[in-house]
Every structure is written in structure tokens, then in C-alpha cells.
Amino acid sequence: MAITIDGADNKLEIGANATGPSSLRLYEDTDNGTNYVSIIAPSAVTSNRTLTLPDNTGTIVTSASSIAASQLPAGSVLQVVQSTLATFSTTTSTTFTDTGLSASITPSSSSSKILIISSAGVGSSSSAGGSLNRIVRDSTAIFTQGVVYSGAAGTVYAATSLVYLDSPATTSSTTYKIQFATQSASSTSFFNSDFNSFTGETASITLMEIKA
């Protein structure tokens, strides 16, 4: 195998005229043994290729490597947690109450953000008021939305979603839950329910840890 050192162009060429792909073999410390790591060129290349090393210190990540969160760019999803609820509930209270839909996540960094996505069927029994849903982090309400309003006498039912990006600033286990209330005590609010048959549907809450 031919080895050519070109001082003018700062090149080291290995096997320029070899009948097989060339390789560069790097041995471990001889105190540990005689194993090595080989860098091997493809047996066929459609054109010249250049691999440029970055100007920083680091470790090359391969398909067999475990990629640490610190190696991922901002905006990466670090973990996903989901819970579902197949039971329904109703309320005539204007004070928020738990629906039973919740999920917990432990952020890997205090700078991470948590994207909350919740989907459920909600309803209101009369034109006197509408249904309110909100997201609560542990015991703190962080996002409230008027979900559905009755336009005329009778009951209105619809599928709705709550989406909110939170900054919990913690690495402790954090619970997010969905609460609901009615806007008027004379109106009944439904959660995860068909108001006619009270057939329970499936609601979900998904938590995604997003690297900041």
C-alpha cells in the first residue's frame, strides 16, 4: 500500500493506487493491549468527499453511541410522557375542579421547557354559559382557556385542545393536570363526555421536555 506525504498541500495520502479501500489504523496504549480503531474509506465513491473536523473539543458520536442531552441542539425533544383518561365528569361549579387527567415529568435540566398538549371532548348544557379548561402545574394555574360556548338554547359539545409551553425551572418531578369549570352555575359543563349518552371518550395529555 502506497503512503504519500505532500508537504506542499499538507496532505497524507494512503493507498492512492491500491486495489482495495485504504484505511488508517490507530492503536490503543500498548499497556492495555494491541487493539485498534480503523478509519476505512468506502470501496466506491462517486466523487471526492471531505470530512471537516469542528473547531472545538468533543467526542465523535456514532450510530451505536448514547447521545447525551448536552450534545443535542436547542429545541430538541429530550423526553415525552403521555397519560390518557377514559372516564367522564361534569360540574355545575364556577370553581375549577380536577378532571382526573394528569401526567408527571422530571426535567433533566432546570432550563428546559415543557410543552403541554391536551385533547378532550368538552361541552356546555345551555346558552347561559360555557366551559372553561385550564392547565395546572402542581398547584399553580398556568393557562386558562374558554373552551366552548353555547350559541343557542340546548347543549353544545366539541373536541378541543390546550397547548402551552411552560418553563418550570426545576429538575424535580412536576405534575401537570387539567381542571374544568362552568362559567355559570345554571349551566353544566361536561369533560370527556358525550352529553346525550354520557359515553366516556378518551382524553389525553402529552408532556414534552424541550431543550432550551
N, C-alpha and C positions, 0 to 999 in steps of 0.2 A: 504494500500500500504506500502510495506516494504522499509525502508530507512536504508542503511548500510554505516557507515563511517569506512574506513580501513586506519588507520593512518600509518601502515607499508608501504603500497603501494601507499599512497596519493590518495585514491580513494573514491568517493562518489557514491554509488550505489542506484538507485531509482527503486523500483518495480521489484526486481530481480525475484520474483515468482508471479508477478501479472498476471491476466488473460487478460489484455489489454496492449497496448503500454504505457510505462511510459512517464512522462513529467516533465519538470522543469518550474515553473511559476514565473515570475518576475514582481512585481507590480510597478506601477508608484508612484511618490511622492504623498502621501495622501492629500497634499494641492491641488492637481489637480484632484483627483478622485480615483476611485478604479479599473481602467483598468489595464490590464497586458499584458505581452508578454509571450507566451508559446513556449518552445522548446520541440517538441514531437518526440519520436523515431518512426521509421516505425513499422507497425503492424507485418511485417515479414522481417527478414534479413537473407540472405543466408550464411553470415559468419560475424565474428566480424569486425566492422569498427571503424576507428579512425579519428577524425577531429582535426587537429593540428592548433592552432592559430599562426599567424605570430608574429615575434618579432618586432613589431612596432605599432604605434598608427594609428587607422583608423576606418572606418565605414564599416560594413558588407553590401555588395551590393546584392540585391535580384533581381528576375526577374521583380519586379514591380518598381525597383529603376531607377532613371535617372542617368546614369553613366557619370560623369564629364570627360572631356578630360584629366585632370591631373591624373585620375585613370587608364588610358589606357597605355599599354607599347609602347615603341618606335617602329615606323614602322606601327602603327595603322592608318587607314584611318579615318580622322575626318569629312570630308565633300566631296561631289562630285558635280561638276557643269558641265553641258553639253549644248552646242549650236550646231545647225545644219544650213546648208546653202544649198538651193536647186536651186540656180542660178549659171550660169557660167560666166566666164570672160576670156579675152585674153589680151595679152600685147606683144608689139614688143620693149619694153624699157629694157635696161640693168640696169635701176634704179628700185629698189624694189618698188612695189605699193601694196596697200591693196587689199585683195581678197573679203573682206566683212565677212569673217569668224572670229569670236572673241567670247570670254567669259570672265566674270569678277568673281573674288572670293575675299572674305575678310578673310585672315588668322586669326585664333583665337590666334595665338602666333607668335611672331617675329622670333622664332627659327624653325618654321615649314618649310617644303619643299613643293613645289608644283610640282606634276608630270603632265606634259602636254602630251597628246596623241591626235594627229590629223591624220585624214584619209581623203583622197580625190583622185579623179582621175586627173592626170596631163598629159600634152603632149607637144610635140615639133614638129613644122611643117616641118623641114628639117634637113639634115645632117650637116648644118652649125653651129648648136649649140644645147644646151639642155635647160631644165627648172630648175630654182632654186627656192626653197621654204625656208622660214625662219620663226622662231618664234620671235615675238617682245613682250617684257614686257613693257607696257605703251609706251614709245618712245625709248626703248633700245633693240637693236637686241641681242638675247642671243644664238641663234642656227641657223645655216645655213646648208643646205644640197643640193647637186646636185641631183635632183630627177630622171631625166630620160634623156638619150642621144639618138639621132638618130644614128643608126648604118649605115644606107644607105639612099640614096635619098628617100624622102617620109616622111610620118608622123608617129610618134611613140606615143602610148598612153598607160598609165599603172596606176593601183591603187597603191598609195604609202602611207606611214605613217611617221610621225615625232614623236619622243618620246624623251623627255628631262626632267631631274629632276632639278628644279630651286630652288634657295634659295633667295627669295625676301627680307627677313629681314624686314618685316613690318606687321602691323596689319590693314593697310588701304586697301580699295578696290583696287584691282590690275587687270588690263585688259591685257589679252594675245590675240594676233591676229596673223593671218597667212598672210604673204606677199609673192609675187612671182615676178620673173623677168626672162628674157631670157638671155642666155649667148652671143647671137649675135643679133645685130639689124636687121640682114637679116632673122631672124627666129622668128616665132610666138610661144609664149608659151600659153598653154591652162590650165585653172584651173577649175576642177569640170565640165568637158565638154567632150562629145564625139566629136572629131574633125571633123567627117564627117557630122553629123546632128545637132550639137550644142544642143543636147538634154540635158538639165540640169539634173545632177545627185544629190546625197545628200552627202555633206561633213560634217564632224563633228569635234568638238574639245571638249575634256574632260579634266577637271582640277580636280585633287585630292589633298587635303591637307593631308600631311603625317606628323605624329608627329615625331619630332627629338629625 
